[in-house]
Amino acid sequence: MEELLRSALQNGFSIAVAAFLLVRMESRLEALTLAINDLRSVLRPGGNS
């Protein structure tokens, strides 16, 4: 029983850390996507130059 509880706590902690990191990275990935799209529009022939 103790081993089952320990295993559940270890897996739960890992899942919580992964979810936290994914939530934090989401805004950064969206900003990076916007920056790449802006760069693409500038580099495109006949762009904003």
N, CA, C and O atoms as a GROMACS GRO file, in nm:
protein
  196
    1MET      N    1   0.083  -0.119   0.000
    1MET     CA    2   0.000   0.000   0.000
    1MET      C    3   0.087   0.125   0.000
    1MET      O    4   0.059   0.222  -0.071
    2GLU      N    5   0.192   0.124   0.080
    2GLU     CA    6   0.282   0.238   0.087
    2GLU      C    7   0.353   0.262  -0.046
    2GLU      O    8   0.373   0.376  -0.087
    3GLU      N    9   0.390   0.153  -0.112
    3GLU     CA   10   0.457   0.165  -0.242
    3GLU      C   11   0.363   0.224  -0.347
    3GLU      O   12   0.405   0.305  -0.430
    4LEU      N   13   0.237   0.186  -0.343
    4LEU     CA   14   0.137   0.240  -0.436
    4LEU      C   15   0.119   0.390  -0.414
    4LEU      O   16   0.110   0.467  -0.509
    5LEU      N   17   0.113   0.431  -0.289
    5LEU     CA   18   0.099   0.573  -0.256
    5LEU      C   19   0.221   0.652  -0.302
    5LEU      O   20   0.208   0.760  -0.359
    6ARG      N   21   0.338   0.599  -0.278
    6ARG     CA   22   0.462   0.666  -0.320
    6ARG      C   23   0.468   0.679  -0.472
    6ARG      O   24   0.508   0.784  -0.524
    7SER      N   25   0.428   0.575  -0.542
    7SER     CA   26   0.427   0.578  -0.688
    7SER      C   27   0.328   0.681  -0.740
    7SER      O   28   0.357   0.754  -0.835
    8ALA      N   29   0.212   0.689  -0.680
    8ALA     CA   30   0.110   0.786  -0.721
    8ALA      C   31   0.159   0.928  -0.697
    8ALA      O   32   0.134   1.016  -0.780
    9LEU      N   33   0.227   0.952  -0.586
    9LEU     CA   34   0.279   1.085  -0.559
    9LEU      C   35   0.389   1.125  -0.657
    9LEU      O   36   0.393   1.239  -0.701
   10GLN      N   37   0.476   1.032  -0.690
   10GLN     CA   38   0.584   1.063  -0.785
   10GLN      C   39   0.528   1.094  -0.923
   10GLN      O   40   0.570   1.191  -0.986
   11ASN      N   41   0.435   1.014  -0.970
   11ASN     CA   42   0.376   1.037  -1.102
   11ASN      C   43   0.293   1.164  -1.103
   11ASN      O   44   0.295   1.239  -1.200
   12GLY      N   45   0.220   1.189  -0.997
   12GLY     CA   46   0.139   1.311  -0.990
   12GLY      C   47   0.225   1.436  -0.992
   12GLY      O   48   0.191   1.534  -1.057
   13PHE      N   49   0.336   1.431  -0.922
   13PHE     CA   50   0.428   1.546  -0.921
   13PHE      C   51   0.486   1.569  -1.059
   13PHE      O   52   0.495   1.684  -1.104
   14SER      N   53   0.524   1.464  -1.128
   14SER     CA   54   0.580   1.477  -1.263
   14SER      C   55   0.477   1.536  -1.358
   14SER      O   56   0.511   1.622  -1.440
   15ILE      N   57   0.354   1.491  -1.349
   15ILE     CA   58   0.248   1.543  -1.434
   15ILE      C   59   0.222   1.690  -1.404
   15ILE      O   60   0.202   1.770  -1.495
   16ALA      N   61   0.222   1.726  -1.277
   16ALA     CA   62   0.198   1.865  -1.238
   16ALA      C   63   0.310   1.956  -1.289
   16ALA      O   64   0.282   2.066  -1.337
   17VAL      N   65   0.434   1.912  -1.281
   17VAL     CA   66   0.546   1.993  -1.330
   17VAL      C   67   0.537   2.008  -1.482
   17VAL      O   68   0.559   2.117  -1.534
   18ALA      N   69   0.506   1.901  -1.553
   18ALA     CA   70   0.494   1.908  -1.698
   18ALA      C   71   0.382   2.002  -1.739
   18ALA      O   72   0.398   2.081  -1.832
   19ALA      N   73   0.268   1.995  -1.672
   19ALA     CA   74   0.156   2.083  -1.703
   19ALA      C   75   0.192   2.228  -1.676
   19ALA      O   76   0.158   2.317  -1.755
   20PHE      N   77   0.259   2.254  -1.566
   20PHE     CA   78   0.300   2.390  -1.532
   20PHE      C   79   0.393   2.447  -1.640
   20PHE      O   80   0.377   2.561  -1.682
   21LEU      N   81   0.490   2.367  -1.683
   21LEU     CA   82   0.584   2.414  -1.785
   21LEU      C   83   0.515   2.437  -1.919
   21LEU      O   84   0.547   2.533  -1.989
   22LEU      N   85   0.420   2.351  -1.955
   22LEU     CA   86   0.347   2.370  -2.080
   22LEU      C   87   0.264   2.498  -2.078
   22LEU      O   88   0.258   2.568  -2.178
   23VAL      N   89   0.202   2.528  -1.966
   23VAL     CA   90   0.123   2.650  -1.954
   23VAL      C   91   0.213   2.772  -1.966
   23VAL      O   92   0.177   2.869  -2.032
   24ARG      N   93   0.329   2.768  -1.903
   24ARG     CA   94   0.422   2.882  -1.910
   24ARG      C   95   0.479   2.900  -2.050
   24ARG      O   96   0.498   3.012  -2.095
   25MET      N   97   0.505   2.790  -2.120
   25MET     CA   98   0.565   2.798  -2.253
   25MET      C   99   0.465   2.837  -2.361
   25MET      O  100   0.505   2.882  -2.468
   26GLU      N  101   0.337   2.821  -2.336
   26GLU     CA  102   0.236   2.847  -2.438
   26GLU      C  103   0.242   2.992  -2.486
   26GLU      O  104   0.238   3.016  -2.607
   27SER      N  105   0.250   3.087  -2.396
   27SER     CA  106   0.253   3.227  -2.438
   27SER      C  107   0.381   3.259  -2.516
   27SER      O  108   0.379   3.338  -2.610
   28ARG      N  109   0.490   3.198  -2.476
   28ARG     CA  110   0.616   3.221  -2.547
   28ARG      C  111   0.611   3.162  -2.688
   28ARG      O  112   0.663   3.222  -2.782
   29LEU      N  113   0.549   3.046  -2.702
   29LEU     CA  114   0.537   2.986  -2.835
   29LEU      C  115   0.447   3.069  -2.925
   29LEU      O  116   0.473   3.081  -3.044
   30GLU      N  117   0.340   3.127  -2.870
   30GLU     CA  118   0.252   3.213  -2.948
   30GLU      C  119   0.327   3.338  -2.993
   30GLU      O  120   0.312   3.380  -3.108
   31ALA      N  121   0.407   3.397  -2.905
   31ALA     CA  122   0.484   3.515  -2.942
   31ALA      C  123   0.587   3.481  -3.049
   31ALA      O  124   0.609   3.560  -3.140
   32LEU      N  125   0.649   3.366  -3.039
   32LEU     CA  126   0.747   3.323  -3.138
   32LEU      C  127   0.679   3.300  -3.274
   32LEU      O  128   0.736   3.336  -3.377
   33THR      N  129   0.562   3.243  -3.274
   33THR     CA  130   0.487   3.222  -3.398
   33THR      C  131   0.454   3.355  -3.464
   33THR      O  132   0.467   3.369  -3.585
   34LEU      N  133   0.411   3.453  -3.385
   34LEU     CA  134   0.382   3.586  -3.441
   34LEU      C  135   0.508   3.650  -3.498
   34LEU      O  136   0.502   3.710  -3.605
   35ALA      N  137   0.619   3.637  -3.429
   35ALA     CA  138   0.744   3.695  -3.478
   35ALA      C  139   0.788   3.629  -3.609
   35ALA      O  140   0.835   3.697  -3.699
   36ILE      N  141   0.773   3.500  -3.620
   36ILE     CA  142   0.809   3.429  -3.743
   36ILE      C  143   0.718   3.474  -3.857
   36ILE      O  144   0.766   3.494  -3.969
   37ASN      N  145   0.590   3.490  -3.831
   37ASN     CA  146   0.498   3.536  -3.935
   37ASN      C  147   0.531   3.678  -3.979
   37ASN      O  148   0.524   3.710  -4.098
   38ASP      N  149   0.567   3.765  -3.884
   38ASP     CA  150   0.607   3.902  -3.920
   38ASP      C  151   0.733   3.900  -4.005
   38ASP      O  152   0.742   3.973  -4.104
   39LEU      N  153   0.829   3.818  -3.968
   39LEU     CA  154   0.953   3.808  -4.044
   39LEU      C  155   0.925   3.756  -4.184
   39LEU      O  156   0.983   3.805  -4.281
   40ARG      N  157   0.838   3.660  -4.195
   40ARG     CA  158   0.802   3.605  -4.326
   40ARG      C  159   0.741   3.712  -4.415
   40ARG      O  160   0.771   3.718  -4.534
   41SER      N  161   0.654   3.796  -4.358
   41SER     CA  162   0.591   3.900  -4.439
   41SER      C  163   0.692   4.006  -4.482
   41SER      O  164   0.678   4.064  -4.589
   42VAL      N  165   0.794   4.031  -4.402
   42VAL     CA  166   0.897   4.129  -4.438
   42VAL      C  167   0.989   4.072  -4.546
   42VAL      O  168   1.030   4.144  -4.637
   43LEU      N  169   1.020   3.944  -4.536
   43LEU     CA  170   1.113   3.883  -4.630
   43LEU      C  171   1.048   3.844  -4.763
   43LEU      O  172   1.117   3.820  -4.861
   44ARG      N  173   0.917   3.840  -4.766
   44ARG     CA  174   0.845   3.803  -4.886
   44ARG      C  175   0.868   3.911  -4.993
   44ARG      O  176   0.867   4.030  -4.962
   45PRO      N  177   0.889   3.869  -5.119
   45PRO     CA  178   0.907   3.969  -5.226
   45PRO      C  179   0.785   4.061  -5.233
   45PRO      O  180   0.671   4.015  -5.234
   46GLY      N  181   0.813   4.193  -5.238
   46GLY     CA  182   0.704   4.290  -5.241
   46GLY      C  183   0.644   4.312  -5.104
   46GLY      O  184   0.530   4.358  -5.093
   47GLY      N  185   0.721   4.279  -4.998
   47GLY     CA  186   0.672   4.294  -4.861
   47GLY      C  187   0.669   4.439  -4.818
   47GLY      O  188   0.654   4.528  -4.902
   48ASN      N  189   0.683   4.464  -4.692
   48ASN     CA  190   0.672   4.598  -4.634
   48ASN      C  191   0.802   4.678  -4.646
   48ASN      O  192   0.838   4.749  -4.552
   49SER      N  193   0.872   4.669  -4.756
   49SER     CA  194   0.997   4.742  -4.767
   49SER      C  195   0.987   4.862  -4.858
   49SER      O  196   1.085   4.934  -4.877
   0.00000   0.00000   0.00000
